[in-house]
Amino acid sequence: MSRLIDGKWLHLGLYGADEKVRAEPFEAIESNLGEWWEGVEEDDDESSKDT
């Protein structure tokens, strides 16, 4: 999660699919990140390797 401040990105945190967060600008709502990415497969890093 990041926030843009004065034209620069400030790193606020890194969260996994099984975590719940209260992200700006919706801090009042707890979001289950796994629901946002349901059905999306994780990258196994094999596609980024040169062959």
Secondary structure, 3 states (H helix, E strand, C coil): CEEEECCEEEECCCCCCCCEECCCCCCCCCEEHHHHCCCCCCCCCCCCCCC
